[in-house]
């Protein structure tokens, strides 16, 4: 086991060194932003090599931090280069303007619901992100935020059930899975609308 | 090294499942420092940059809009909370998460000023901060892999195997990357007025996380 772990760590570090080298050589800011994703993946790789349930618990916050920094950096890039005034209103591609986003999103959301939990939330959220990005968005943010809040409360409630009445663990498990599914889905779909419709 | 000889004997160790918080004289004093400066950030009003018209005796002060003020203040307060968490936590992974949170908040503080030079500096700093998560999280994962635990209380007892020096070096490297904010703030000349006084939170949080990582590296 140690053997495999050491080889894995070595490989990840080689990947990280390559990514850092690319970052040093690259001079274009946008390309640097894209390369940063590679760097980020190698940091998640080291955590994933642990291969225990602890690793899964650690990878989620690591991933969230990475996404947050990437979003922040891309916002800075958009402001820095003055792209803010150009309004993004869906993609102008024929396939996208037909029914494709709807079908793909529905498939992703169904699959996400089957998976449930954080992974399911991620997959279903991706479907919603894709739909919003393809269609532009006229949805109500209050509604999304309310759904997010309620699902978070459900999640916390499930934790209390785990702690105080452990004999209902099955019920709590389902509550927590649904709560985190909705929560992650809503969060991801909000990140799809971050470029705004020009009225901020 | 003994815990008691470095940060003082912990007054209280709060263990709640995996989560671990401990209060020793060292961590508590750093925590109080972060708290006091967060209070300053809450109360402070933004500095106005004064430009003097050359060749005459006219001068004018630049106003900071309410929206910008709110954003900067929010970021400074969030940075204060993140550094408070980083001071008290007794779990290596939580420590690295708080540190990267400090990094994100510092990016926000620097980037809040709508000025091209400042935005450039913020972008460069963001790249450094994001790259620093590799050694930072890598060190935490390697500590878990070599010793089997992330709790600092377990790590300072002699029951667990020693953490390799390389891993400690990685941890320090990661913290250095996240704590680079004052360098970039100075590069964009933010200390004079555009970011003042909130930019002071960058310096303070960097100082605090450096002080804490020294303790962490020495005790584990």
Boltz contact constraints between the chains, C-beta under 6 A:
constraints:
  - contact:
      token1: [A, 16]
      token2: [B, 134]
      max_distance: 6.0
  - contact:
      token1: [A, 36]
      token2: [B, 130]
      max_distance: 6.0
  - contact:
      token1: [A, 39]
      token2: [B, 131]
      max_distance: 6.0
  - contact:
      token1: [A, 39]
      token2: [B, 134]
      max_distance: 6.0
  - contact:
      token1: [A, 42]
      token2: [B, 134]
      max_distance: 6.0
  - contact:
      token1: [A, 43]
      token2: [B, 133]
      max_distance: 6.0
  - contact:
      token1: [A, 43]
      token2: [B, 134]
      max_distance: 6.0
  - contact:
      token1: [A, 43]
      token2: [B, 137]
      max_distance: 6.0
  - contact:
      token1: [A, 46]
      token2: [B, 138]
      max_distance: 6.0
  - contact:
      token1: [A, 46]
      token2: [B, 141]
      max_distance: 6.0
  - contact:
      token1: [A, 47]
      token2: [B, 137]
      max_distance: 6.0
  - contact:
      token1: [A, 47]
      token2: [B, 141]
      max_distance: 6.0
  - contact:
      token1: [A, 50]
      token2: [B, 141]
      max_distance: 6.0
  - contact:
      token1: [A, 50]
      token2: [B, 144]
      max_distance: 6.0
  - contact:
      token1: [A, 50]
      token2: [B, 145]
      max_distance: 6.0
  - contact:
      token1: [A, 58]
      token2: [B, 93]
      max_distance: 6.0
  - contact:
      token1: [A, 61]
      token2: [B, 97]
      max_distance: 6.0
  - contact:
      token1: [A, 62]
      token2: [B, 137]
      max_distance: 6.0
  - contact:
      token1: [A, 65]
      token2: [B, 100]
      max_distance: 6.0
  - contact:
      token1: [A, 68]
      token2: [B, 104]
      max_distance: 6.0
  - contact:
      token1: [A, 69]
      token2: [B, 104]
      max_distance: 6.0
  - contact:
      token1: [A, 69]
      token2: [B, 130]
      max_distance: 6.0
  - contact:
      token1: [A, 72]
      token2: [B, 107]
      max_distance: 6.0
  - contact:
      token1: [A, 73]
      token2: [B, 126]
      max_distance: 6.0
  - contact:
      token1: [A, 76]
      token2: [B, 111]
      max_distance: 6.0
  - contact:
      token1: [A, 76]
      token2: [B, 122]
      max_distance: 6.0
  - contact:
      token1: [A, 76]
      token2: [B, 123]
      max_distance: 6.0
  - contact:
      token1: [A, 80]
      token2: [B, 119]
      max_distance: 6.0
  - contact:
      token1: [A, 80]
      token2: [B, 123]
      max_distance: 6.0
